Amino acid sequence: MSHDTFDEYDWKRFLKHIGEDPERSGLHETPARVQKAWRHWTAGYGQDPAEVLKVFEDGAEQYNELIVVRGIPVYSHCEHHLAPFFGKATIGYLPNGKIVGLSKLTRLVDCFARRLQVQERLTTQVAEALMTHLQPKAVGVVVSCRHMCMESRGIRTAGEETVTSSMLGELQPNLALRTEFLALAREK
């Protein structure tokens, strides 16, 4: 049987492959649930960062200090094992006449997190999308996550966090600005 889509039949085959009985009562609905879950977890492929980051200029022209949003939830899956990784992101930017609604930053992270990822690329993609679509003077992104592929197999480093960052625009040469952003980004 050859088909292009991966569907409930394939999840049943997967369950059989690992030694389970997909017909037993506890697993009867699992293939449909898993199919729906993966559609949700990979919805980012259908999202356009430009659409997510609808910009407005109303009243923002005069604001020229850092805007920082901390504690943005990150839920993603690593492309190496399809295992979850999760944590928090902090995004900061120095506007250049344009700002976005703060919820848009959360949606931007979600757009890239709902794809198979590595944390380093996720961090860079968020920063570059902001730089491209918002054209601020500076962008900083810090992501801190726990990776289930490390915690549940191999060396099993429970609770260990991986931290990645991307600094673009004036955050690269300007040490004072960079220090201010990192101080604002730091969790209390």
C-alpha positions as CSV (number, residue, x, y, z in Angstrom):
1,M,0.0,0.0,0.0
2,S,1.7,3.2,-1.2
3,H,0.4,6.7,-0.4
4,D,1.9,10.2,0.0
5,T,0.2,11.2,3.2
6,F,1.1,10.0,6.7
7,D,-2.2,9.2,8.4
8,E,-3.8,7.1,11.1
9,Y,-3.0,3.9,9.4
10,D,0.7,4.8,9.7
11,W,0.4,5.6,13.4
12,K,-1.2,2.1,13.8
13,R,1.7,0.6,12.0
14,F,4.1,2.5,14.3
15,L,2.3,1.2,17.4
16,K,2.6,-2.4,16.1
17,H,6.2,-1.8,15.3
18,I,7.1,-0.8,18.9
19,G,5.3,-3.9,20.2
20,E,1.9,-2.5,21.0
21,D,-1.6,-3.6,20.0
22,P,-3.3,-0.6,18.4
23,E,-6.7,-2.3,18.8
24,R,-6.6,-2.5,22.6
25,S,-9.0,-0.1,24.3
26,G,-6.5,2.4,25.6
27,L,-4.9,2.9,22.2
28,H,-8.0,2.7,20.0
29,E,-8.2,6.5,19.6
30,T,-4.5,7.1,19.8
31,P,-3.7,7.2,16.0
32,A,-6.3,9.9,15.5
33,R,-5.2,11.9,18.5
34,V,-1.5,11.7,17.5
35,Q,-2.4,12.7,13.9
36,K,-4.2,15.8,15.2
37,A,-1.4,16.7,17.7
38,W,1.3,16.6,15.0
39,R,-0.9,18.9,12.8
40,H,-0.9,21.4,15.7
41,W,2.8,21.0,16.5
42,T,3.8,21.6,12.9
43,A,1.4,24.4,12.1
44,G,4.3,26.8,11.8
45,Y,5.0,25.6,8.3
46,G,1.8,27.2,7.1
47,Q,2.4,30.6,8.9
48,D,4.1,33.6,7.3
49,P,6.2,35.7,9.7
50,A,5.3,38.8,7.7
51,E,1.6,38.2,8.3
52,V,2.3,37.6,12.0
53,L,4.2,40.8,12.4
54,K,1.6,43.3,11.2
55,V,3.4,46.6,12.1
56,F,1.8,49.8,13.3
57,E,3.4,53.3,13.4
58,D,0.8,55.0,15.5
59,G,2.4,56.9,18.3
60,A,5.6,54.9,18.2
61,E,7.7,57.4,16.2
62,Q,9.0,59.1,19.3
63,Y,9.8,55.9,21.3
64,N,13.5,55.1,21.1
65,E,14.2,52.9,24.1
66,L,14.4,49.1,24.3
67,I,11.2,47.2,24.3
68,V,11.7,43.8,26.0
69,V,9.2,40.9,26.4
70,R,10.3,38.1,28.7
71,G,8.9,34.7,29.5
72,I,7.5,33.9,26.0
73,P,6.7,30.2,26.0
74,V,8.6,28.0,23.6
75,Y,7.3,24.5,22.6
76,S,9.1,22.8,19.7
77,H,10.4,19.5,18.5
78,C,14.0,18.8,17.6
79,E,14.6,17.7,14.1
80,H,17.1,15.0,15.2
81,H,14.8,12.8,17.3
82,L,11.4,14.5,17.0
83,A,11.6,14.9,20.8
84,P,10.1,17.9,22.5
85,F,12.2,20.9,23.7
86,F,10.6,23.7,25.6
87,G,11.4,26.7,27.7
88,K,11.2,30.5,27.4
89,A,12.2,33.2,25.0
90,T,13.0,36.9,25.6
91,I,12.8,39.3,22.7
92,G,14.0,42.9,22.8
93,Y,14.2,45.5,20.1
94,L,15.1,49.2,19.7
95,P,12.3,50.7,17.5
96,N,13.0,52.9,14.5
97,G,9.6,54.5,14.1
98,K,7.6,51.2,14.0
99,I,6.3,48.9,16.8
100,V,4.3,45.7,16.9
101,G,1.7,44.6,19.3
102,L,3.4,42.7,22.1
103,S,1.3,39.6,21.5
104,K,2.8,39.5,18.0
105,L,6.2,38.6,19.5
106,T,4.7,35.5,21.1
107,R,3.0,34.6,17.9
108,L,6.3,35.0,16.0
109,V,8.1,32.6,18.3
110,D,5.2,30.2,17.9
111,C,5.4,30.4,14.1
112,F,9.0,29.2,14.1
113,A,8.7,26.8,17.1
114,R,5.9,24.9,15.4
115,R,8.3,23.4,12.9
116,L,11.0,20.8,13.3
117,Q,13.9,22.8,14.8
118,V,17.2,23.1,16.4
119,Q,17.2,25.8,19.1
120,E,20.1,27.8,17.5
121,R,18.2,28.2,14.2
122,L,14.9,29.0,16.0
123,T,16.7,31.8,17.8
124,T,18.2,33.2,14.6
125,Q,15.0,32.9,12.6
126,V,13.0,35.0,15.2
127,A,15.7,37.7,15.3
128,E,16.1,37.9,11.5
129,A,12.3,38.0,10.9
130,L,12.0,40.9,13.4
131,M,14.9,42.7,11.7
132,T,13.4,42.2,8.2
133,H,9.8,43.1,8.9
134,L,10.1,45.7,11.6
135,Q,13.4,47.2,10.6
136,P,14.4,48.3,14.1
137,K,17.8,49.7,15.1
138,A,18.5,46.5,17.1
139,V,17.1,43.1,17.9
140,G,18.0,40.7,20.7
141,V,16.6,37.2,21.2
142,V,17.6,34.9,24.1
143,V,16.1,31.4,24.2
144,S,16.5,29.0,27.1
145,C,15.1,25.4,26.8
146,R,15.2,21.9,28.2
147,H,15.6,19.2,25.6
148,M,13.9,15.8,26.1
149,C,16.3,14.1,23.7
150,M,19.1,14.9,26.3
151,E,17.0,14.4,29.4
152,S,15.3,11.1,28.6
153,R,18.0,9.2,26.7
154,G,21.8,9.1,26.3
155,I,23.5,10.9,29.2
156,R,20.2,11.9,30.8
157,T,21.1,15.4,32.0
158,A,17.8,16.1,33.8
159,G,16.9,19.8,34.2
160,E,19.8,21.1,32.1
161,E,19.0,24.2,30.1
162,T,20.5,25.2,26.8
163,V,20.7,29.0,26.2
164,T,21.1,30.6,22.8
165,S,21.1,34.2,21.7
166,S,21.1,36.3,18.6
167,M,22.0,40.0,18.6
168,L,21.5,42.0,15.5
169,G,21.8,45.7,14.4
170,E,23.2,48.1,17.1
171,L,23.3,45.3,19.7
172,Q,26.4,44.0,18.0
173,P,28.8,47.0,18.2
174,N,27.2,48.8,21.1
175,L,28.4,47.2,24.4
176,A,26.3,49.5,26.6
177,L,23.1,48.7,24.7
178,R,23.9,45.0,24.8
179,T,24.6,45.1,28.5
180,E,21.2,46.9,29.1
181,F,19.4,44.3,27.0
182,L,21.0,41.4,28.8
183,A,20.2,43.0,32.2
184,L,16.5,43.5,31.2
185,A,16.4,39.9,29.7
186,R,17.7,38.3,32.9
187,E,15.1,36.4,34.9
188,K,14.5,37.8,38.4
